[in-house]
Amino acid sequence: MNRKFTIILLAIFIAMRLHAQSVSPTVIASAGNYFSNSTFSLSWTLAEMTMVETFHSGSNFLTQGFQQPFLLNTDVPVVPSHQVNKFNLYPNPSNGQFSVNYQLSEPGQLTFKVFNLLGQQVYGKTISQGNGINQTDFNLSALPESLYFMETTFQGISGKQNSVNQKFNIIN
């Protein structure tokens, strides 16, 4: 009796193990598909992480990986109306003489700071501007040829403040 029970349990275990080893071209994912013909097979999934390992033996393929459990979005936030809009630094690259065009929704103060690649401030300028389209000209031709970063900070009369960053090249 005990021997029969052990043989039945062993047969069930072997049957389950054989069934668990069956491989099919199905991957649970948020999107995907599988295509196969006589020369190749192609499968793709959306949201599957890059840590994937594929094993094959004859005509059987096993792909092991893991799914990303949540949707990850990257987006650009909407610029509120009190911020600096349509910031444009040109020409870029330049010989150090360039202009910055910007549109302001309210009057306020603009602070321009230029930083070198080491993060050191090499130039600064603060001006008052009215709302609308404005232009400020710069002559930084005394600076050495390099890549620079300009931080423009706008402080509106309403007290709201924001910054815009732009990189530019000076070439001689």
Secondary structure, 3 states (H helix, E strand, C coil): CHHHHHHHHHHHHHHHHHHHCCCCCCCCCCEEEEEECCCCEEEEEECECCCCEEEEECCEEEEECCECCCCCCCCCCCCCCCCCEEEEEECCCECCEEEEEEEECCCEEEEEEEECCCCCEEEEEEEEECCEEEEEEEECCCCCCEEEEEEEEEEECCCCEEEEEEEEEECC
